[in-house]
Amino acid sequence: MKSLAPLPIAGVTSVVFFGTPEIAVPYLQALVSNNIAVEMVVTRPDVRRGRGRDVSASPVKIAAQKLGIRVSHEINDVLTLANESQNLLGVVVAFGELISIDVLSQVPMINVHFSLLPRWRGAAPVERAILSGDGKTGVCIMRVVEKLDEGEVFDRQEVIIDDSDDVDSLRKKLNEVAVKMLLRIVKLGFSTGTSQTGEVSYAKKIKTADLLIDWHEASNQILRQVRVGGAFTFVNGRRLKIVRAHTVPKKSQEFKNGQVYELGKSSCLVATGDGALAIEVVQPEGKSEMSVEEWLRGARLDAEAIFGAPN
Protein backbone atom coordinates (compact mmCIF):
# COMPACT_ATOMS: atom_id res chain seq x y z
CA MET A 1 0.00 0.00 0.00
CA LYS A 2 1.41 3.38 -1.00
CA SER A 3 1.92 6.01 1.69
CA LEU A 4 1.49 9.74 1.39
CA ALA A 5 4.46 11.92 0.53
CA PRO A 6 5.80 13.71 3.63
CA LEU A 7 4.81 17.33 4.12
CA PRO A 8 7.64 19.86 4.43
CA ILE A 9 8.41 20.76 8.04
CA ALA A 10 10.01 24.07 7.07
CA GLY A 11 8.56 26.66 4.72
CA VAL A 12 7.79 25.82 1.12
CA THR A 13 9.68 27.24 -1.84
CA SER A 14 7.79 25.67 -4.78
CA VAL A 15 4.06 25.11 -5.29
CA VAL A 16 1.88 23.42 -7.86
CA PHE A 17 -1.59 24.93 -7.72
CA PHE A 18 -4.80 23.00 -8.38
CA GLY A 19 -7.94 25.07 -8.93
CA THR A 20 -10.68 25.81 -11.42
CA PRO A 21 -13.41 28.42 -10.61
CA GLU A 22 -13.25 32.13 -9.89
CA ILE A 23 -13.17 31.57 -6.14
CA ALA A 24 -9.74 29.94 -6.44
CA VAL A 25 -8.12 32.84 -8.30
CA PRO A 26 -7.28 35.05 -5.25
CA TYR A 27 -5.25 32.19 -3.73
CA LEU A 28 -3.14 31.81 -6.85
CA GLN A 29 -2.60 35.56 -7.04
CA ALA A 30 -1.71 35.75 -3.33
CA LEU A 31 0.91 33.02 -3.61
CA VAL A 32 2.58 34.80 -6.53
CA SER A 33 2.43 38.25 -4.92
CA ASN A 34 4.06 36.81 -1.78
CA ASN A 35 7.01 35.44 -3.74
CA ILE A 36 5.98 31.79 -3.61
CA ALA A 37 7.17 30.10 -6.80
CA VAL A 38 4.14 28.57 -8.52
CA GLU A 39 5.76 26.07 -10.86
CA MET A 40 2.57 24.89 -12.54
CA VAL A 41 -1.20 25.31 -12.44
CA VAL A 42 -3.43 22.29 -12.96
CA THR A 43 -7.04 23.10 -13.83
CA ARG A 44 -10.05 21.44 -15.40
CA PRO A 45 -10.18 21.30 -19.24
CA ASP A 46 -11.72 24.08 -21.29
CA VAL A 47 -15.45 23.74 -21.78
CA ARG A 48 -17.41 24.20 -24.98
CA ARG A 49 -19.80 27.15 -25.16
CA GLY A 50 -23.21 26.58 -26.69
CA ARG A 51 -23.40 24.60 -29.91
CA GLY A 52 -20.40 26.12 -31.62
CA ARG A 53 -16.73 25.23 -31.53
CA ASP A 54 -15.74 28.02 -29.17
CA VAL A 55 -14.41 26.94 -25.78
CA SER A 56 -13.97 28.77 -22.49
CA ALA A 57 -10.95 28.43 -20.25
CA SER A 58 -11.43 28.22 -16.50
CA PRO A 59 -10.95 31.42 -14.48
CA VAL A 60 -7.85 29.89 -12.88
CA LYS A 61 -6.33 29.11 -16.28
CA ILE A 62 -6.95 32.66 -17.47
CA ALA A 63 -5.33 34.06 -14.31
CA ALA A 64 -2.34 31.71 -14.61
CA GLN A 65 -1.73 32.67 -18.22
CA LYS A 66 -1.76 36.35 -17.28
CA LEU A 67 0.83 35.57 -14.61
CA GLY A 68 2.98 33.63 -17.07
CA ILE A 69 2.58 30.30 -15.27
CA ARG A 70 2.60 26.98 -17.08
CA VAL A 71 -0.87 25.39 -17.23
CA SER A 72 -1.84 21.74 -17.51
CA HIS A 73 -5.11 19.82 -17.59
CA GLU A 74 -3.43 16.55 -16.61
CA ILE A 75 -2.93 15.76 -12.93
CA ASN A 76 -0.12 13.30 -13.66
CA ASP A 77 2.00 16.09 -15.14
CA VAL A 78 2.96 17.00 -11.57
CA LEU A 79 4.93 13.73 -11.32
CA THR A 80 7.44 15.02 -13.84
CA LEU A 81 7.55 18.32 -12.00
CA ALA A 82 8.19 16.52 -8.70
CA ASN A 83 11.36 15.03 -10.17
CA GLU A 84 12.55 18.49 -11.22
CA SER A 85 11.64 20.55 -8.14
CA GLN A 86 12.73 20.09 -4.55
CA ASN A 87 10.44 20.90 -1.62
CA LEU A 88 7.34 20.88 -3.84
CA LEU A 89 3.88 21.28 -2.31
CA GLY A 90 0.50 20.89 -3.97
CA VAL A 91 -2.12 23.50 -3.01
CA VAL A 92 -5.70 22.58 -3.87
CA VAL A 93 -8.53 25.14 -3.92
CA ALA A 94 -11.86 24.15 -5.51
CA PHE A 95 -10.21 21.95 -8.11
CA GLY A 96 -13.22 19.71 -8.65
CA GLU A 97 -11.52 16.36 -9.17
CA LEU A 98 -10.12 13.65 -6.90
CA ILE A 99 -6.35 13.11 -6.89
CA SER A 100 -5.03 9.56 -6.97
CA ILE A 101 -2.76 7.96 -4.41
CA ASP A 102 -0.14 7.54 -7.16
CA VAL A 103 0.24 11.31 -7.24
CA LEU A 104 -0.23 11.87 -3.50
CA SER A 105 2.58 9.43 -2.78
CA GLN A 106 4.94 11.63 -4.77
CA VAL A 107 3.67 15.15 -4.04
CA PRO A 108 2.35 16.22 -0.62
CA MET A 109 -0.84 18.27 -0.94
CA ILE A 110 -3.05 20.48 1.18
CA ASN A 111 -6.58 21.67 0.52
CA VAL A 112 -8.44 24.81 1.54
CA HIS A 113 -11.92 23.66 2.59
CA PHE A 114 -14.84 25.90 3.54
CA SER A 115 -16.31 24.11 6.56
CA LEU A 116 -15.49 22.98 10.06
CA LEU A 117 -14.56 19.41 9.25
CA PRO A 118 -15.81 16.74 9.54
CA ARG A 119 -19.06 18.69 9.06
CA TRP A 120 -19.82 19.27 5.38
CA ARG A 121 -17.22 17.25 3.58
CA GLY A 122 -17.76 17.45 -0.15
CA ALA A 123 -18.64 19.74 -3.01
CA ALA A 124 -21.07 22.34 -1.61
CA PRO A 125 -20.18 23.12 2.02
CA VAL A 126 -21.13 26.80 1.88
CA GLU A 127 -24.55 26.14 0.35
CA ARG A 128 -25.32 23.29 2.74
CA ALA A 129 -24.32 25.33 5.78
CA ILE A 130 -26.78 28.07 4.79
CA LEU A 131 -29.58 25.64 3.88
CA SER A 132 -29.21 23.86 7.21
CA GLY A 133 -29.37 27.08 9.21
CA ASP A 134 -25.88 26.70 10.67
CA GLY A 135 -24.85 29.61 12.86
CA LYS A 136 -21.20 29.24 12.01
CA THR A 137 -18.89 27.61 9.53
CA GLY A 138 -15.19 28.12 8.91
CA VAL A 139 -12.03 27.26 7.05
CA CYS A 140 -9.86 24.18 7.42
CA ILE A 141 -6.43 23.75 5.89
CA MET A 142 -6.25 19.98 5.57
CA ARG A 143 -4.10 17.31 4.04
CA VAL A 144 -5.33 15.84 0.76
CA VAL A 145 -5.77 12.09 1.09
CA GLU A 146 -7.25 9.50 -1.21
CA LYS A 147 -10.68 9.61 0.44
CA LEU A 148 -12.85 12.72 0.18
CA ASP A 149 -11.96 15.44 2.72
CA GLU A 150 -10.77 12.97 5.37
CA GLY A 151 -7.24 14.29 5.87
CA GLU A 152 -5.74 15.66 9.06
CA VAL A 153 -6.30 19.36 9.73
CA PHE A 154 -3.36 21.74 10.17
CA ASP A 155 -5.24 24.99 10.74
CA ARG A 156 -8.87 25.85 11.46
CA GLN A 157 -10.77 29.09 11.98
CA GLU A 158 -14.45 29.69 12.63
CA VAL A 159 -16.57 32.23 10.72
CA ILE A 160 -20.01 33.40 11.85
CA ILE A 161 -22.89 33.03 9.37
CA ASP A 162 -25.08 36.14 9.60
CA ASP A 163 -28.80 35.89 8.85
CA SER A 164 -28.23 38.21 5.90
CA ASP A 165 -25.40 36.17 4.38
CA ASP A 166 -25.94 34.68 0.95
CA VAL A 167 -23.48 32.36 -0.78
CA ASP A 168 -21.46 35.23 -2.27
CA SER A 169 -21.13 37.24 0.93
CA LEU A 170 -20.25 34.18 3.01
CA ARG A 171 -17.65 33.03 0.51
CA LYS A 172 -16.13 36.50 0.59
CA LYS A 173 -15.78 36.32 4.37
CA LEU A 174 -14.31 32.84 4.18
CA ASN A 175 -11.88 33.89 1.45
CA GLU A 176 -10.56 36.79 3.52
CA VAL A 177 -9.73 34.38 6.32
CA ALA A 178 -8.52 31.50 4.18
CA VAL A 179 -6.00 33.37 2.02
CA LYS A 180 -4.15 34.55 5.14
CA MET A 181 -4.25 31.05 6.62
CA LEU A 182 -2.83 29.53 3.45
CA LEU A 183 0.02 32.01 3.15
CA ARG A 184 0.97 31.53 6.78
CA ILE A 185 1.15 27.75 6.59
CA VAL A 186 2.99 27.71 3.26
CA LYS A 187 5.63 30.08 4.61
CA LEU A 188 6.05 28.45 8.02
CA GLY A 189 5.66 24.78 7.16
CA PHE A 190 3.73 21.99 8.84
CA SER A 191 3.63 20.67 12.36
CA THR A 192 1.60 17.62 13.36
CA GLY A 193 -1.96 17.78 12.09
CA THR A 194 -5.12 16.98 14.03
CA SER A 195 -7.36 14.06 13.09
CA GLN A 196 -10.97 14.95 12.37
CA THR A 197 -13.38 14.07 15.17
CA GLY A 198 -17.12 14.44 15.56
CA GLU A 199 -20.20 13.73 13.48
CA VAL A 200 -19.54 13.46 9.75
CA SER A 201 -21.87 15.10 7.24
CA TYR A 202 -21.58 15.39 3.47
CA ALA A 203 -22.25 18.49 1.37
CA LYS A 204 -23.74 17.04 -1.77
CA LYS A 205 -24.00 19.23 -4.84
CA ILE A 206 -27.07 21.43 -4.92
CA LYS A 207 -29.75 19.99 -7.18
CA THR A 208 -32.86 21.57 -8.67
CA ALA A 209 -35.03 19.81 -6.10
CA ASP A 210 -33.13 21.57 -3.30
CA LEU A 211 -34.19 24.96 -4.68
CA LEU A 212 -37.88 24.32 -5.45
CA ILE A 213 -39.79 26.24 -2.79
CA ASP A 214 -42.30 24.36 -0.67
CA TRP A 215 -44.60 27.03 0.74
CA HIS A 216 -45.58 24.73 3.61
CA GLU A 217 -42.09 25.23 5.02
CA ALA A 218 -41.23 27.90 7.58
CA SER A 219 -40.38 31.35 6.25
CA ASN A 220 -36.78 31.17 7.45
CA GLN A 221 -36.19 27.89 5.65
CA ILE A 222 -37.56 29.31 2.39
CA LEU A 223 -35.39 32.37 2.85
CA ARG A 224 -32.34 30.11 3.20
CA GLN A 225 -33.11 28.70 -0.25
CA VAL A 226 -33.24 32.25 -1.59
CA ARG A 227 -29.91 33.06 0.08
CA VAL A 228 -28.27 30.03 -1.56
CA GLY A 229 -29.33 31.36 -4.97
CA GLY A 230 -31.59 29.94 -7.63
CA ALA A 231 -34.65 29.37 -5.45
CA PHE A 232 -37.75 29.13 -7.61
CA THR A 233 -41.48 28.58 -7.60
CA PHE A 234 -44.33 28.67 -10.12
CA VAL A 235 -47.15 31.17 -10.41
CA ASN A 236 -49.82 31.25 -13.11
CA GLY A 237 -48.07 28.28 -14.70
CA ARG A 238 -44.78 30.15 -15.15
CA ARG A 239 -41.48 29.53 -13.41
CA LEU A 240 -40.27 32.37 -11.22
CA LYS A 241 -36.91 32.71 -9.47
CA ILE A 242 -36.93 34.63 -6.22
CA VAL A 243 -33.63 36.47 -6.00
CA ARG A 244 -34.10 38.50 -2.83
CA ALA A 245 -36.75 38.54 -0.13
CA HIS A 246 -37.33 38.92 3.60
CA THR A 247 -39.65 37.34 6.12
CA VAL A 248 -42.62 38.98 7.85
CA PRO A 249 -45.04 37.65 10.49
CA LYS A 250 -48.44 36.49 9.26
CA LYS A 251 -51.31 38.03 11.23
CA SER A 252 -54.06 35.82 9.88
CA GLN A 253 -54.23 32.03 9.51
CA GLU A 254 -56.95 32.17 6.87
CA PHE A 255 -54.49 32.06 3.97
CA LYS A 256 -53.36 28.88 2.28
CA ASN A 257 -49.64 28.16 2.07
CA GLY A 258 -48.37 29.78 -1.14
CA GLN A 259 -51.35 32.13 -1.42
CA VAL A 260 -50.82 35.83 -1.98
CA TYR A 261 -51.09 37.28 1.50
CA GLU A 262 -50.74 40.93 0.64
CA LEU A 263 -50.52 42.60 -2.76
CA GLY A 264 -49.74 46.17 -3.69
CA LYS A 265 -48.22 48.08 -6.58
CA SER A 266 -44.75 47.52 -5.20
CA SER A 267 -45.21 44.66 -2.74
CA CYS A 268 -46.06 40.98 -2.84
CA LEU A 269 -46.27 38.87 0.31
CA VAL A 270 -46.78 35.11 0.04
CA ALA A 271 -48.07 32.96 2.91
CA THR A 272 -45.70 30.29 4.26
CA GLY A 273 -46.04 27.59 6.87
CA ASP A 274 -45.50 29.98 9.76
CA GLY A 275 -45.60 33.50 8.34
CA ALA A 276 -45.05 35.19 5.02
CA LEU A 277 -42.26 35.97 2.56
CA ALA A 278 -41.99 39.49 1.20
CA ILE A 279 -40.55 39.26 -2.30
CA GLU A 280 -38.10 42.00 -3.32
CA VAL A 281 -36.33 40.90 -6.52
CA VAL A 282 -37.37 38.21 -9.00
CA GLN A 283 -36.32 36.71 -12.32
CA PRO A 284 -39.27 35.61 -14.46
CA GLU A 285 -38.78 32.73 -16.87
CA GLY A 286 -36.81 33.89 -19.93
CA LYS A 287 -36.15 37.38 -18.54
CA SER A 288 -33.57 39.30 -16.53
CA GLU A 289 -33.71 40.08 -12.84
CA MET A 290 -36.12 42.85 -11.88
CA SER A 291 -37.66 44.44 -8.83
CA VAL A 292 -40.95 43.04 -7.59
CA GLU A 293 -42.57 46.36 -8.50
CA GLU A 294 -41.44 46.05 -12.12
CA TRP A 295 -42.54 42.42 -12.25
CA LEU A 296 -45.99 43.15 -10.83
CA ARG A 297 -46.71 45.67 -13.57
CA GLY A 298 -46.81 42.88 -16.13
CA ALA A 299 -47.54 39.81 -14.03
CA ARG A 300 -51.34 40.23 -13.89
CA LEU A 301 -51.34 38.85 -10.40
CA ASP A 302 -54.43 38.93 -8.22
CA ALA A 303 -55.14 38.24 -4.58
CA GLU A 304 -56.33 34.70 -5.37
CA ALA A 305 -53.02 33.63 -6.93
CA ILE A 306 -51.26 30.59 -5.49
CA PHE A 307 -47.50 30.15 -5.65
CA GLY A 308 -46.30 26.57 -5.91
CA ALA A 309 -45.63 23.65 -8.22
CA PRO A 310 -46.84 23.96 -11.83
CA ASN A 311 -50.36 22.81 -12.63
Secondary structure, DSSP 8 states (H G I E B T S, - for coil): --------SS--SEEEEEE-SGGGHHHHHHHHHTT-EEEEEE----EE-TTSS-EE--HHHHHHHHTT--EES-TTHHHHHHHH-SSEEEEEES--S---HHHHTTS-EEEEESSSTTTTEES-HHHHHHHTT-SEEEEEEEE--SSTT-S-EEEEEEEE--TT--HHHHHHHHHHHHHHHHHHHHHH-----B---S---EE----HHHHB--TTS-HHHHHHHHHHS--EEEETTEEEEEEEEEEE--S-S-S-TTBEEEE-SS-EEEE-SSSEEEEEEEEETTS--EEHHHHHHHH---TT-B-BS--
